[in-house]
Amino acid sequence: MARYFMKRVGMMAVAMFFIILLTFVIMHAVPGGPFTGEKKLSAEIEAAMNEKYHLNEALPLQFVDYLKGVVRGDFGPSYKYPGKTVNEFIADGFPVSAKLGGITIVFVLLAALPMGICAAVKNGKWQDMLVMGLATVGVTIPSFVIASLLIYFFALKLSLLPTYGIDSWKGYILPVIALGGYDISYVARLMRSSLLEVMGQDYIRTARAKGLTELAIITKHALRNALIPVITVLGPMIANLMTGSFVVEKIFAIPGLGVHFVNSVSQRDYTTIMGVTIFYATFLMVMTMVVDVFYCLIDPRIKYD
């Protein structure tokens, strides 16, 4: 276990280095800079700002300096918001996005798993067709369309739920549905196909021959192996949901991490873009490693080697 953990950490460090390098190169390859915008600064002020943040140095030196800061856990100051650091943006935005994403994950699992199991058990019947029809609609409709429809019907027409903010529990309902619509559909379809494949295995037929009920066969034998593909996608899904949705947070005016990323891109705030990207990549790799560990807990045949 320790050797496996150290190996994965080493692979994550190498991957993170190339992610930082690639993001850094792309940011500086884009025309313009953090101090170029609609209101153009004078050449003297722009030169002074570049000197203050060491943007007048050669790119390799800038990269080395930034890398030293990342190793210390310092993502640097924001170029667009004087007195604010990228670490403060992440500290302020991530808890908001994480809470919204955590609620969405629970909602997705509670809705998608029963839907997929029901569709597999009732394969070819009207229940299966209904679930797959809903799942197809959920996969094809983008989250911003779902969000717009929810706001129109439940906020504007019926006046039941707020259109922005998460000051109360009602504020979470529409963002959670909009954020989890695609994932519910995808996980339900994946659960159905995985369970159908497992139900066709020889050991399931043996269990039926022994006289076990369908409920016992599904819960004690089939479900555990059918969950492995679901757990595979669960790691990236958790990382995506808990680090903020750019679109949903913007539509519902939620001050999460996604909003900071959108604003930093539009304003060419290099350090904020880099910091949020590194934070997301690290979170994604950690969740992927956690998923790999859960493989072994669910299926003892899977070894760390």
Contacts in CASP RR format, 6 or more apart in sequence:
PFRMAT RR
TARGET T0000
AUTHOR 0000-0000-0000
METHOD contacts of the structure
MODEL  1
MARYFMKRVGMMAVAMFFIILLTFVIMHAVPGGPFTGEKKLSAEIEAAMN
EKYHLNEALPLQFVDYLKGVVRGDFGPSYKYPGKTVNEFIADGFPVSAKL
GGITIVFVLLAALPMGICAAVKNGKWQDMLVMGLATVGVTIPSFVIASLL
IYFFALKLSLLPTYGIDSWKGYILPVIALGGYDISYVARLMRSSLLEVMG
QDYIRTARAKGLTELAIITKHALRNALIPVITVLGPMIANLMTGSFVVEK
IFAIPGLGVHFVNSVSQRDYTTIMGVTIFYATFLMVMTMVVDVFYCLIDP
RIKYD
1 304 0 8 1.000
3 304 0 8 1.000
4 304 0 8 1.000
4 305 0 8 1.000
8 289 0 8 1.000
8 292 0 8 1.000
12 282 0 8 1.000
12 285 0 8 1.000
12 286 0 8 1.000
12 289 0 8 1.000
15 281 0 8 1.000
15 285 0 8 1.000
16 278 0 8 1.000
16 281 0 8 1.000
16 282 0 8 1.000
16 285 0 8 1.000
19 277 0 8 1.000
19 278 0 8 1.000
19 281 0 8 1.000
20 66 0 8 1.000
20 67 0 8 1.000
20 70 0 8 1.000
20 274 0 8 1.000
20 278 0 8 1.000
21 63 0 8 1.000
23 273 0 8 1.000
23 274 0 8 1.000
23 277 0 8 1.000
23 278 0 8 1.000
24 62 0 8 1.000
24 63 0 8 1.000
24 66 0 8 1.000
24 274 0 8 1.000
27 270 0 8 1.000
27 273 0 8 1.000
27 274 0 8 1.000
28 59 0 8 1.000
28 270 0 8 1.000
30 268 0 8 1.000
32 268 0 8 1.000
33 268 0 8 1.000
33 270 0 8 1.000
34 55 0 8 1.000
34 79 0 8 1.000
34 80 0 8 1.000
34 267 0 8 1.000
34 268 0 8 1.000
34 269 0 8 1.000
34 270 0 8 1.000
35 41 0 8 1.000
35 46 0 8 1.000
35 49 0 8 1.000
35 50 0 8 1.000
35 79 0 8 1.000
36 46 0 8 1.000
36 268 0 8 1.000
41 49 0 8 1.000
47 56 0 8 1.000
49 55 0 8 1.000
49 79 0 8 1.000
50 56 0 8 1.000
53 77 0 8 1.000
53 79 0 8 1.000
54 61 0 8 1.000
54 62 0 8 1.000
54 65 0 8 1.000
55 62 0 8 1.000
57 65 0 8 1.000
66 76 0 8 1.000
66 271 0 8 1.000
66 274 0 8 1.000
69 75 0 8 1.000
69 76 0 8 1.000
70 278 0 8 1.000
73 87 0 8 1.000
74 85 0 8 1.000
74 87 0 8 1.000
75 85 0 8 1.000
75 86 0 8 1.000
75 87 0 8 1.000
75 90 0 8 1.000
75 271 0 8 1.000
75 274 0 8 1.000
75 275 0 8 1.000
75 278 0 8 1.000
75 279 0 8 1.000
76 85 0 8 1.000
76 86 0 8 1.000
76 87 0 8 1.000
76 271 0 8 1.000
77 83 0 8 1.000
77 84 0 8 1.000
77 85 0 8 1.000
77 86 0 8 1.000
77 271 0 8 1.000
78 84 0 8 1.000
78 85 0 8 1.000
78 86 0 8 1.000
78 89 0 8 1.000
78 264 0 8 1.000
78 269 0 8 1.000
78 271 0 8 1.000
78 272 0 8 1.000
79 268 0 8 1.000
79 269 0 8 1.000
79 270 0 8 1.000
79 271 0 8 1.000
79 272 0 8 1.000
80 263 0 8 1.000
80 264 0 8 1.000
80 267 0 8 1.000
80 269 0 8 1.000
80 272 0 8 1.000
81 269 0 8 1.000
86 271 0 8 1.000
86 272 0 8 1.000
86 274 0 8 1.000
86 275 0 8 1.000
86 276 0 8 1.000
89 257 0 8 1.000
89 260 0 8 1.000
89 272 0 8 1.000
89 276 0 8 1.000
90 257 0 8 1.000
90 260 0 8 1.000
90 275 0 8 1.000
90 276 0 8 1.000
90 279 0 8 1.000
92 255 0 8 1.000
92 256 0 8 1.000
93 255 0 8 1.000
93 256 0 8 1.000
93 257 0 8 1.000
93 258 0 8 1.000
93 259 0 8 1.000
93 260 0 8 1.000
94 243 0 8 1.000
94 256 0 8 1.000
94 257 0 8 1.000
94 279 0 8 1.000
96 166 0 8 1.000
96 254 0 8 1.000
96 255 0 8 1.000
96 256 0 8 1.000
96 257 0 8 1.000
97 242 0 8 1.000
97 243 0 8 1.000
97 244 0 8 1.000
97 245 0 8 1.000
97 249 0 8 1.000
97 254 0 8 1.000
97 256 0 8 1.000
97 257 0 8 1.000
97 258 0 8 1.000
98 242 0 8 1.000
98 243 0 8 1.000
100 166 0 8 1.000
100 172 0 8 1.000
100 175 0 8 1.000
100 176 0 8 1.000
100 179 0 8 1.000
100 241 0 8 1.000
100 244 0 8 1.000
100 249 0 8 1.000
100 254 0 8 1.000
100 256 0 8 1.000
101 176 0 8 1.000
101 179 0 8 1.000
101 241 0 8 1.000
101 242 0 8 1.000
101 244 0 8 1.000
102 238 0 8 1.000
102 241 0 8 1.000
102 242 0 8 1.000
103 172 0 8 1.000
103 176 0 8 1.000
104 175 0 8 1.000
104 176 0 8 1.000
104 179 0 8 1.000
104 180 0 8 1.000
104 183 0 8 1.000
104 241 0 8 1.000
105 237 0 8 1.000
105 238 0 8 1.000
105 241 0 8 1.000
105 242 0 8 1.000
107 176 0 8 1.000
107 177 0 8 1.000
107 180 0 8 1.000
107 184 0 8 1.000
108 180 0 8 1.000
108 181 0 8 1.000
108 183 0 8 1.000
108 184 0 8 1.000
108 187 0 8 1.000
108 237 0 8 1.000
109 187 0 8 1.000
111 184 0 8 1.000
111 188 0 8 1.000
112 183 0 8 1.000
112 184 0 8 1.000
112 185 0 8 1.000
112 186 0 8 1.000
112 187 0 8 1.000
112 188 0 8 1.000
112 191 0 8 1.000
113 187 0 8 1.000
113 188 0 8 1.000
113 191 0 8 1.000
113 230 0 8 1.000
115 131 0 8 1.000
115 134 0 8 1.000
115 135 0 8 1.000
115 184 0 8 1.000
115 188 0 8 1.000
115 191 0 8 1.000
115 192 0 8 1.000
116 131 0 8 1.000
116 187 0 8 1.000
116 188 0 8 1.000
116 189 0 8 1.000
116 191 0 8 1.000
116 192 0 8 1.000
116 195 0 8 1.000
117 191 0 8 1.000
117 192 0 8 1.000
117 195 0 8 1.000
117 218 0 8 1.000
117 223 0 8 1.000
118 127 0 8 1.000
118 128 0 8 1.000
118 131 0 8 1.000
119 127 0 8 1.000
119 128 0 8 1.000
119 131 0 8 1.000
119 132 0 8 1.000
119 188 0 8 1.000
119 191 0 8 1.000
119 192 0 8 1.000
120 128 0 8 1.000
120 191 0 8 1.000
120 192 0 8 1.000
120 193 0 8 1.000
120 195 0 8 1.000
120 196 0 8 1.000
120 199 0 8 1.000
121 195 0 8 1.000
121 214 0 8 1.000
121 218 0 8 1.000
122 128 0 8 1.000
123 196 0 8 1.000
128 192 0 8 1.000
131 188 0 8 1.000
131 192 0 8 1.000
132 189 0 8 1.000
132 192 0 8 1.000
134 185 0 8 1.000
135 184 0 8 1.000
135 185 0 8 1.000
135 186 0 8 1.000
135 188 0 8 1.000
135 189 0 8 1.000
136 185 0 8 1.000
137 185 0 8 1.000
138 146 0 8 1.000
138 181 0 8 1.000
138 182 0 8 1.000
138 184 0 8 1.000
138 185 0 8 1.000
139 182 0 8 1.000
139 185 0 8 1.000
139 186 0 8 1.000
139 189 0 8 1.000
142 247 0 8 1.000
143 178 0 8 1.000
143 179 0 8 1.000
143 180 0 8 1.000
143 181 0 8 1.000
143 182 0 8 1.000
143 245 0 8 1.000
143 247 0 8 1.000
143 248 0 8 1.000
144 178 0 8 1.000
144 247 0 8 1.000
144 248 0 8 1.000
144 251 0 8 1.000
146 177 0 8 1.000
146 178 0 8 1.000
146 181 0 8 1.000
147 174 0 8 1.000
147 175 0 8 1.000
147 178 0 8 1.000
147 247 0 8 1.000
147 248 0 8 1.000
147 251 0 8 1.000
147 252 0 8 1.000
148 251 0 8 1.000
150 174 0 8 1.000
150 177 0 8 1.000
150 178 0 8 1.000
151 163 0 8 1.000
151 174 0 8 1.000
151 251 0 8 1.000
154 160 0 8 1.000
154 161 0 8 1.000
154 173 0 8 1.000
154 174 0 8 1.000
155 161 0 8 1.000
155 162 0 8 1.000
155 163 0 8 1.000
155 174 0 8 1.000
156 163 0 8 1.000
161 170 0 8 1.000
161 171 0 8 1.000
161 173 0 8 1.000
161 174 0 8 1.000
162 168 0 8 1.000
162 170 0 8 1.000
162 171 0 8 1.000
162 174 0 8 1.000
163 174 0 8 1.000
163 252 0 8 1.000
164 252 0 8 1.000
164 253 0 8 1.000
164 254 0 8 1.000
165 171 0 8 1.000
165 252 0 8 1.000
165 253 0 8 1.000
165 254 0 8 1.000
166 172 0 8 1.000
166 175 0 8 1.000
166 252 0 8 1.000
166 254 0 8 1.000
171 252 0 8 1.000
174 252 0 8 1.000
175 248 0 8 1.000
175 249 0 8 1.000
175 252 0 8 1.000
175 254 0 8 1.000
178 248 0 8 1.000
178 251 0 8 1.000
178 252 0 8 1.000
179 241 0 8 1.000
179 245 0 8 1.000
179 248 0 8 1.000
180 241 0 8 1.000
183 237 0 8 1.000
183 241 0 8 1.000
186 233 0 8 1.000
187 230 0 8 1.000
187 233 0 8 1.000
187 237 0 8 1.000
190 229 0 8 1.000
190 230 0 8 1.000
190 233 0 8 1.000
191 226 0 8 1.000
191 230 0 8 1.000
194 226 0 8 1.000
194 227 0 8 1.000
194 228 0 8 1.000
194 229 0 8 1.000
194 230 0 8 1.000
195 218 0 8 1.000
195 222 0 8 1.000
195 223 0 8 1.000
195 226 0 8 1.000
197 226 0 8 1.000
198 204 0 8 1.000
198 222 0 8 1.000
198 225 0 8 1.000
198 226 0 8 1.000
199 217 0 8 1.000
199 218 0 8 1.000
199 222 0 8 1.000
203 221 0 8 1.000
204 217 0 8 1.000
204 221 0 8 1.000
204 222 0 8 1.000
207 216 0 8 1.000
207 217 0 8 1.000
207 221 0 8 1.000
208 217 0 8 1.000
212 220 0 8 1.000
212 221 0 8 1.000
224 298 0 8 1.000
224 299 0 8 1.000
225 298 0 8 1.000
225 299 0 8 1.000
227 298 0 8 1.000
228 295 0 8 1.000
228 298 0 8 1.000
228 299 0 8 1.000
231 291 0 8 1.000
231 294 0 8 1.000
231 295 0 8 1.000
231 298 0 8 1.000
232 291 0 8 1.000
234 291 0 8 1.000
235 284 0 8 1.000
235 287 0 8 1.000
235 288 0 8 1.000
235 290 0 8 1.000
235 291 0 8 1.000
236 284 0 8 1.000
236 287 0 8 1.000
236 288 0 8 1.000
238 287 0 8 1.000
239 280 0 8 1.000
239 283 0 8 1.000
239 284 0 8 1.000
239 287 0 8 1.000
242 283 0 8 1.000
243 257 0 8 1.000
243 258 0 8 1.000
243 279 0 8 1.000
243 280 0 8 1.000
243 283 0 8 1.000
244 256 0 8 1.000
244 257 0 8 1.000
244 258 0 8 1.000
245 258 0 8 1.000
246 258 0 8 1.000
246 259 0 8 1.000
246 261 0 8 1.000
246 262 0 8 1.000
248 254 0 8 1.000
249 255 0 8 1.000
249 256 0 8 1.000
249 257 0 8 1.000
249 258 0 8 1.000
249 259 0 8 1.000
250 258 0 8 1.000
250 259 0 8 1.000
250 262 0 8 1.000
257 276 0 8 1.000
257 279 0 8 1.000
258 276 0 8 1.000
260 272 0 8 1.000
260 276 0 8 1.000
261 272 0 8 1.000
261 273 0 8 1.000
261 276 0 8 1.000
263 269 0 8 1.000
263 272 0 8 1.000
264 272 0 8 1.000
264 273 0 8 1.000
264 276 0 8 1.000
265 273 0 8 1.000
295 302 0 8 1.000
296 302 0 8 1.000
296 303 0 8 1.000
296 304 0 8 1.000
END
